[in-house]
């Protein structure tokens, strides 16, 4: 029995993990008006943010076609996989899960199970890594799925946005509300837990950071954590220093999130992806 894991480019896992477990990562599309780029392949993060700030074109994101998934599944079968577990960004946020399911139905070379991470960014990434580790240790698909369901119940992602402008541009927020936010210095806190996205509003960047720290305290102690940011490494470093007493022992990665997510939250966002300690 050989189980292989597939995911998409929203998972934000570092290349070292992707390479260690040989995980195919299927890129989503970034669309600037009529120009289309494969996420993480045809446009660097630095070039993306420069383009995002300067461009007046509507920026949208899209899932790849089912054929890209099917080819990935068939390639793994040719490499000896007897089962494929395809883990993706929450179905409440993207249509990529439906595309993967369609491709799985069309794949005859190997059984494919499509799994909704109910998360985004490293919330998904931590699940992908856990599944790949368990598969490498010979656990059954049934056991891996049970482990993932349990980890989902302990996984949280939350971040403070620096601006409402890009939510407005992406159509995720009414323009009038975005305008009021700019005038009042509103810094939204976006949260993702178990497939449910929610938001809070605070005034000023300083209060937004205080709220992030407060949420982290509520969730501690933590088994795993990473600081996520959108082209804001200095803010991420400052946040790491401020919260190091709340973070798990060991290296805490600072991850510049995928442009597919950055297109909606805009530059300057900072936050956390974390997994609570069991029975915390």
Secondary structure by P-SEA (a helix, b strand, c coil): cbbbbbbcccccccaaaaaaabbbbbbbbbbcccccccccccccaaaaaaaaaacccbbbbbbccaaaaaaaaaaaaaacccbbbbbbccccccaaaaaaaaaaaacccbbbbbbcccccaaaaaaaaaaaaaaaaacccaaaaaaaaaaaaaabbbbbbbccaaaaaaaccccaaaaaaaaaabbbbbbbbccccccccccccaaaaaaaaaaaaaaaccccbbbbbbcccaaaaaaaaaaccccccccccccccccaaaaaacccccccccccccccc
